[in-house]
């Protein structure tokens, strides 16, 4: 999973705990795995002018600002890009690629939509904190998102997508990728699912087993990177490449649906 999406997931999860309870026993700080490569993060309301546009310089300040403004909860929302140059699953491993991910801040009578942008500020940083992340309001005073994906539906659809791509990978002797996809599929029913890399991406006690299963499976099946990823494989014939593209695009959609269904529980 790319770091930008992981951070949005963490902001929704930890933010919802704070909006609900008013406190966090484990705040989302720069020691979290989604922020360990960040030098800084800012949150801006671009409808305000000048220096007043910056409303927070760390996640906890942002949560507090939104709680005071009447925000009741966060939701994660997604839409495809126009895919003019490449498909979203192809661009998912690049900065700013993969489609449009936003955080919906839900109020009693409207929603505001926040999106993020990342830039490298010091690629030679000794502590490896090379990124600067900026979240800003992309749309204000809007209607609520109609994106609703039941967890059971997301689980069934992801299982089918994984079954199809396992068959394809097996036919082409891609044993390591077969192992990855089978691991993802197993996590959909595992009674003790684990998130391999971003271990603290969510406040797990706030989610059902089914949600953690979905998130674990989705993070494992998120194979849409650059060089060396599943995206990077080419096959001898146009037919094989076409089939691979169709299966990968479907898997990408079902992985995203799984993430949304899990996080928006």
Buried (B, 14 or more C-beta within 10 A) or exposed (E): BBBBBBBBBBBBBBBBBBBEEEEBEEBBEBEBBBBEBBBBBBBBBEEEEEEEBBBBEBBBBBBBBBBEEEBBBBBBBBEEBEEEEEBBBBBBBEBEBBBBBBBBBBBEEEBBBBBBEBEEEEEEEEEEBBBBBBBBBBEBEEEEBEBEBEBEEBBEBBBEBBEBBBEBBBEBEBEEBBEBBBBBBBBBEBEEBEBEEBEBBBBBEBBEEBBBBBBBBBBBBBBBBBEEBBBEBEEEEEEBEEBBBEBBBBBBBBBBBBBBBBBBB
